[in-house]
Structures are given as structure tokens and as C-alpha cells.
Amino acid sequence: MARTWLSIRVELVSGHGADLWPRPGRVFAAARSHSFTQFATAIDLAFARRDQARLHLFTLPDGARVSPLDWWDDEASDGTVDGHATKLSRLQEGEQFAYVFDMGDAWAHLCTVAERRIDPLDELGAIPDRPVPYWGWGSLPDQYARRWDGDDGESPIPKRPARGRSDLPPILPWWGERRRG
């Protein structure tokens, strides 16, 4: 297959009221025939968003806005085009655009289309039916800024066990209470 797919770098810039540095990111392989909605789903999965039922919006360099119109209950900004119908073929090599997931928590991403197209067989070893990440870096923050299971945003951080991993079952040699014998 020829080098026909886009390689798009996506960096998480900010979200939940905080700027991130260094910025975690992922690089995606995407066919020009994939929709912006398919690309949004791939980003959300790669950035560990379990609750994907949130509004999202792409803003292109020319100011065009792309989002699934059926999610907005007829309240999308004038000029917003449908993400289900709008294809990634609209993007140009070297172009940068923004993606915001969850308009309340505003997880903002900088997206950069690579200068050269890629061959998915070379990069992935297969031709996927949707956009997929093929490289990544950085720690991903929790979608709701939870730091542990049960975090309510007000409680203090739970104390560590006094003896390292003594709270774990002894499945692995370095877990649990050390046996003496």
C-alpha cells in the first residue's frame, strides 16, 4: 500500500483546570476517509477516557468547527459541521488544529498532521478499520482528576502501608508479608 494515511500527533495541553507539562501524547495513523468522529473516539480511548458520552469539538486552522451535530440538541454554534460526515481528508500535511473533549472540564489537545503520509502496513503491520495510536508517551491524568478509587476530591490521600507492599496478596515474591522460615 502506498503512503496514503495521515500520521497525526496529539498532545494533551490542559484539562480539568490544569496545564500539563510535559505534555503526554500519542501519534495516530488515520486514513483520509475516516471521519472526525472516528478520530475523536480514537483519541478518547488512547487518552483513557472511560466516559465518552461528553461533547467534543475540533477547531481547524481556518476557524471551522467540527463536532457530531446530533449530540448538541440543535445548540451547536453556527457554522459547526457534522463530525460524522466530515472526513480527515480536509486536513493538510503540517497543519495544526485543536480538539477539546468534555466542554466542562475542557481537555484541550494540540493536533499536528505530519509533513509526510505513512503506509499503515509499514507502521502497524495491518490496515485497521479506524484511526489507531501507534506511538505514545507520558502519564495520563484521570478524566475526573481522581487520584485513587473512591477519591471525592476533598479527602486526604490514603496512607501507604507501613511495610511497602504488605497490603497485597503474596502472589508475587515481592508482594505481601514476607514469610520467615
Buried (B, 14 or more C-beta within 10 A) or exposed (E): EEEEBBBBBBBBBBBBEEEBEEBBBBBBBBBEEBBBBBBBBBBBBBBEBEEEEBBBBBBBEEEBBBBBBEBBEEEBEEEBBBBBEBBBEBBEEEBEBBBBBBEEBEBBBBBBBBEEBBBBEEBBEEEBEBBBBBEBEBEBBEBEEEEEEEBEEEEEEEEEEEEEBEEEEEEEEEBBEEEEE
